[in-house]
Amino acid sequence: MDWLWAIIVGLVLGLIAKAVIPGKQQIPLWLTIICGMIGSLLGNWAATGLGVEDTKGIDWIRHLLQLIGAIVVVAVGDRLWVGMRGNRHRAT
């Protein structure tokens, strides 16, 4: 069941990240989910490093770090996706 939550969190964070990043992102939904999942893991890692991974109540700082991680990973993933897709179209 943990994998299902990881997919759901990845989807939500990935979609929020796409909404926050200016312009139109061209990555597909499956890649948005993966980037959101990776961003969530990076945010959890940063929260652990800062010592705020588990607080009383809602872990707002951890969630903010997860969102920041998702924004960064979605932005980088989009640039890589566009670069790869653009190179493929030029070769054809």
Contacts in CASP RR format, 6 or more apart in sequence:
PFRMAT RR
TARGET T0000
AUTHOR 0000-0000-0000
METHOD contacts of the structure
MODEL  1
MDWLWAIIVGLVLGLIAKAVIPGKQQIPLWLTIICGMIGSLLGNWAATGL
GVEDTKGIDWIRHLLQLIGAIVVVAVGDRLWVGMRGNRHRAT
6 37 0 8 1.000
6 40 0 8 1.000
7 33 0 8 1.000
7 37 0 8 1.000
9 36 0 8 1.000
9 37 0 8 1.000
9 40 0 8 1.000
9 66 0 8 1.000
10 33 0 8 1.000
10 34 0 8 1.000
10 35 0 8 1.000
10 36 0 8 1.000
10 37 0 8 1.000
10 39 0 8 1.000
10 40 0 8 1.000
10 70 0 8 1.000
11 32 0 8 1.000
11 33 0 8 1.000
11 36 0 8 1.000
13 36 0 8 1.000
13 37 0 8 1.000
13 39 0 8 1.000
13 40 0 8 1.000
13 66 0 8 1.000
13 67 0 8 1.000
13 70 0 8 1.000
14 32 0 8 1.000
14 33 0 8 1.000
14 35 0 8 1.000
14 36 0 8 1.000
14 70 0 8 1.000
14 74 0 8 1.000
15 32 0 8 1.000
16 67 0 8 1.000
16 70 0 8 1.000
17 32 0 8 1.000
17 35 0 8 1.000
17 36 0 8 1.000
17 67 0 8 1.000
17 69 0 8 1.000
17 70 0 8 1.000
17 71 0 8 1.000
17 73 0 8 1.000
17 74 0 8 1.000
17 75 0 8 1.000
18 25 0 8 1.000
18 32 0 8 1.000
18 74 0 8 1.000
20 71 0 8 1.000
21 71 0 8 1.000
21 74 0 8 1.000
21 75 0 8 1.000
21 78 0 8 1.000
25 32 0 8 1.000
25 74 0 8 1.000
25 75 0 8 1.000
25 78 0 8 1.000
26 78 0 8 1.000
26 81 0 8 1.000
26 82 0 8 1.000
26 85 0 8 1.000
27 35 0 8 1.000
27 74 0 8 1.000
27 77 0 8 1.000
27 78 0 8 1.000
27 81 0 8 1.000
28 81 0 8 1.000
31 77 0 8 1.000
31 81 0 8 1.000
32 74 0 8 1.000
35 70 0 8 1.000
35 73 0 8 1.000
35 74 0 8 1.000
35 77 0 8 1.000
36 70 0 8 1.000
36 73 0 8 1.000
36 74 0 8 1.000
38 70 0 8 1.000
38 73 0 8 1.000
39 66 0 8 1.000
39 69 0 8 1.000
39 70 0 8 1.000
39 72 0 8 1.000
39 73 0 8 1.000
40 66 0 8 1.000
40 69 0 8 1.000
40 70 0 8 1.000
42 65 0 8 1.000
42 66 0 8 1.000
42 69 0 8 1.000
42 72 0 8 1.000
42 73 0 8 1.000
43 62 0 8 1.000
43 65 0 8 1.000
43 66 0 8 1.000
43 68 0 8 1.000
43 69 0 8 1.000
44 53 0 8 1.000
44 62 0 8 1.000
44 65 0 8 1.000
44 66 0 8 1.000
46 65 0 8 1.000
46 69 0 8 1.000
47 53 0 8 1.000
47 59 0 8 1.000
47 61 0 8 1.000
47 62 0 8 1.000
47 65 0 8 1.000
47 66 0 8 1.000
50 61 0 8 1.000
50 65 0 8 1.000
52 59 0 8 1.000
52 61 0 8 1.000
52 62 0 8 1.000
53 59 0 8 1.000
53 62 0 8 1.000
55 61 0 8 1.000
55 62 0 8 1.000
END
